[in-house]
Amino acid sequence: MAAIITDQIRILNAKNFVADVGDNTYYSFIGLPNPADYQSDWNSSPPSPKDNFDQENDYWDTMIALKRINTSDVRQVVPKTSWSSGTTYDYYRHDYSRTNTAKVSGATNLYSATYFVINSEYQVYICLQNGTDPDNPNGRPSLDEPTFTDLEPRSAGTSGDGYIWKYLYRIKPSEIVKFETTDFIPVPSDWATGTDNAPVRDNAVDGSIKIVTITDRGVGLGTANRTYSNVPIKGDGTGATCTIVVNNDQKVDSVTVSNQGSGYTYGNVDLVGGSVPTGTSRPTFDVIMTPQGGHGADIYRELGAYNVLLYSRIENDNENPDFITGNQIARIGIVQNPEESVGTVLSSDKASAVPALRLVGAGYSSATFTADSYVTQTVSTGTTAVGRVINYDQTTGVLKYWQDRSVSGFNTVGTAQTQPTYGFDLTEFTSAPDTGGSLTIVPSSGSNLAIDTSFTGVSTVINNRTYYLGQTFTSGVAEPEVRQHSGNIIYVDNRPSITRSSNQKEDIKVILQF
């Protein structure tokens, strides 16, 4: 069956997703401190994530921390094309298709064409004419950088490169940091209602005509070197006229729109109505239709804003130190509506996804726990809790760890071991061991430590200084601040690992294409 789903549903889905961030809660997350266990060459060739429920469980098991994404952190974006002197750009046409491709890029639809640019001052312009004429059917190189903010289209300079530009908007400095990438630029979030871009928006005229191009100059057009004004453009709209200049060779030299009119969805230059001689060979023109509402009316439709960027900044916070240091992260992702407890959606700005222990002992300030190594506690006779080290803070005695399938007799792909050391049960660490158990935790080096059952709270004072722990401890044990396996993981990206340091920040920019 010959059918398509149009690009407009992609734009609609992008808009709906942005709106949904205000109606639901979204978090970015970091995870996977042990990528080498999954693949020895992970850093040089990270594997593509698998989209199944088994892998979703693994994403949760190896999740470390989450950062909330607010409505101010989400924006529709479009491909970035920076203006550069000497480059030939596509121009806006309403009729690009598989049978009428863009001459420069070869694009088979408008949104794949290079018809808008960003200049050095972060201003965005649409190219309405790129010097296309019968002598230059593929256009010409652009020589003058557009920098004006006039409401009506015009040339950018005096080179005569034939380019006509339409100014749209300037990207705000605060948006550059969050939403500009190597490949994308943001569009304003409030185009329909905001005051900053109201002049451009309000200047749009539905069904107006801005550009007419020459496809054939004709031959023998009456008197040489004559200008014909108020030549009507006929179609389903009204009021549009153009000016045609005939050169010394009795051919059409130029055509410019003198009155844009309104209400057009198609049009043609009426030579007879404008008293222009048709000559021995009739000239022909392309009348370019503006987008619905006119240029600047709907920026999302005009530029094809079906991409959404979600921004998060991961940085260490003394009062809420959920983002670990000293270990790797090799996975980022997005999760919708994670819960802090059954039925209660997580709402905090940051959250730890791993449990933690507060340890005490004579050597707690010098003890070391090797990252990703196994740590154990005998919780009762014949029963051992096993975790893997994320990091250990020698100042506060806080040990963060995770428990995945590898601590309960399975490998990373879920295959059961023949004789697992500690059996197949996942046993949690506890401050109240049963008969035969103890509070002892064995470090990688140094003396044995113990769970501090006397400590309850979210901060501690050491040498008259308050240290925030990032999680609430009860009898020396802290549970994750997010309930595992809750919410919907909608995006996962396996990355070459990085090791976080205390003075490090990461800007996470995720592009969702609808």
Secondary structure, DSSP 8 states (H G I E B T S, - for coil): ------HHHHHHHHHHHHHHHHHS-EEEEEE-S-HHHH-TTTTTS------SHHHHHHHHHTEEEEEEE-GGGEEEEEE--B--TT-------S--BTTB--TTT--SSGGGS--EEE-TTSEEEEEEEES-BTTBTT-----S------SS-B-SSSS---EEEEEEEE--HHHHHHH--SSEEE--TTTTT-STTHHHHHH--TT-EEEEEEEE--B--SSSSEEEEEEEEEESSB--EEEEEE-TTSSEEEEEEEE--BS-SSEEE-TTTTT----SB--EEEEEE--TT-TTS-HHHHHT--EEEEEEEEE--TTS--S--SSEEEEEEEEES-EEETTEE--SSEEE-S-EEEEESTTTTT-B--TT-EEEEEEETTEEEEEEEEEEETTTTEEEEE--GGGGTB-TTS-B-SS-TT-S------SS--TT---EE--SBSS-EEE-TT--EEEEEETTEEEEEEEEEETTEE--SS-TT-SEEEEEEEEEEEE--TT-EEEEEEEEE-
